[in-house]
Amino acid sequence: MINWSEAGALPNEASENAEITPQLAAKIVARRHELGLTQAQLAERAGLKQAAIARLERSGVIPRIDTLQTVARAMGLRLDLVTDDHSAAAM
């Protein structure tokens, strides 16, 4: 995982990441709670360590796509791209 200071993103990209990552983390926490899982149980399902789930949920780092995909699958979810109507209208 990459720390914000190491990301090397442009200011606008960093701003977008700063908004998206906490939203994503909140959705992961909500789904984990829906399933009645602890961080340790989710980590076991995903083949990760509990500390990795805790870091992901804290949203202090930018998670790798493969980590997100692994965690999503462990919770019966999948990653997908959806149209951002606001951005699409600006094009």
C-alpha positions as CSV (number, residue, x, y, z in Angstrom):
1,M,0.0,0.0,0.0
2,I,1.2,3.5,-0.7
3,N,1.2,6.3,1.8
4,W,-0.4,9.6,0.6
5,S,3.0,11.3,0.7
6,E,4.5,8.6,-1.5
7,A,1.7,8.6,-4.1
8,G,3.2,11.3,-6.3
9,A,-0.3,12.2,-7.4
10,L,-1.2,15.6,-8.9
11,P,-3.0,17.9,-6.4
12,N,-6.4,17.2,-8.1
13,E,-5.8,13.5,-8.1
14,A,-4.8,13.5,-4.5
15,S,-8.0,15.4,-3.7
16,E,-10.1,12.8,-5.5
17,N,-8.2,9.9,-3.7
18,A,-8.8,11.7,-0.4
19,E,-12.5,11.6,-1.1
20,I,-12.8,8.1,-2.6
21,T,-10.6,6.1,-0.2
22,P,-12.6,7.0,3.0
23,Q,-15.9,6.3,1.1
24,L,-14.5,2.9,0.0
25,A,-13.3,2.1,3.5
26,A,-16.7,3.0,5.0
27,K,-18.4,0.6,2.5
28,I,-16.0,-2.2,3.4
29,V,-16.7,-1.7,7.1
30,A,-20.5,-1.5,6.5
31,R,-20.5,-4.7,4.5
32,R,-18.3,-6.5,7.1
33,H,-20.8,-5.5,9.7
34,E,-23.7,-6.7,7.6
35,L,-22.1,-10.1,7.3
36,G,-21.4,-10.1,11.1
37,L,-17.7,-10.5,10.6
38,T,-14.8,-9.3,12.7
39,Q,-11.7,-8.0,11.0
40,A,-9.9,-11.2,11.9
41,Q,-12.7,-13.3,10.3
42,L,-12.7,-11.2,7.1
43,A,-8.9,-11.4,7.0
44,E,-9.1,-15.2,7.2
45,R,-11.6,-15.4,4.4
46,A,-9.5,-13.1,2.3
47,G,-6.2,-14.9,3.1
48,L,-4.8,-11.7,4.6
49,K,-3.7,-10.6,8.1
50,Q,-6.1,-8.8,10.4
51,A,-3.7,-5.8,10.3
52,A,-4.2,-5.5,6.6
53,I,-7.9,-5.2,7.0
54,A,-7.4,-2.6,9.8
55,R,-5.2,-0.5,7.5
56,L,-7.7,-0.8,4.7
57,E,-10.6,0.3,7.0
58,R,-8.6,3.2,8.4
59,S,-8.2,4.6,4.9
60,G,-4.8,6.2,5.7
61,V,-3.2,4.5,2.7
62,I,-4.2,4.0,-0.9
63,P,-5.0,0.3,-1.2
64,R,-3.8,-1.9,-4.1
65,I,-6.4,-3.0,-6.6
66,D,-5.6,-6.7,-6.0
67,T,-6.1,-6.2,-2.3
68,L,-9.4,-4.5,-2.8
69,Q,-10.5,-7.3,-5.2
70,T,-9.5,-10.0,-2.7
71,V,-11.4,-8.4,0.1
72,A,-14.4,-7.7,-2.1
73,R,-14.6,-11.3,-3.1
74,A,-14.3,-12.5,0.5
75,M,-17.5,-10.4,1.2
76,G,-19.4,-11.6,-1.9
77,L,-18.8,-8.3,-3.8
78,R,-16.9,-7.4,-7.0
79,L,-15.1,-4.3,-8.1
80,D,-16.7,-2.5,-11.1
81,L,-16.5,0.8,-12.9
82,V,-19.6,2.8,-13.2
83,T,-20.5,6.0,-15.1
84,D,-20.1,9.2,-13.1
85,D,-22.9,11.2,-14.6
86,H,-21.4,14.5,-13.3
87,S,-18.1,13.9,-14.9
88,A,-19.6,12.4,-18.1
89,A,-21.7,15.6,-18.6
90,A,-18.6,17.8,-18.4
91,M,-17.0,16.0,-21.3
